[in-house]
């Protein structure tokens, strides 16, 4: 995680500061550029997902959601 944060910070996408109340904590905040990049990639991902799901009928999407929910619940146990 630290190396990823190092790269994000070096790219100007996040800032790291020590929490003034608890110096053991490091606060990670996105920069405006980081927030823009996040939004761009989130919306691009959503568009890809929507395109992929066009192949399914509404009933199939409902079934897929149920199956994925079941898998996720099993991972939490």
Secondary structure, DSSP 8 states (H G I E B T S, - for coil): -HHHHHHHHHTTSEEEEE-SS-TT-EEEEE-HHHHHHHHHHHHHHHHHHHHHHTTS-HHHHHHHHHHHHHHHHHHT-
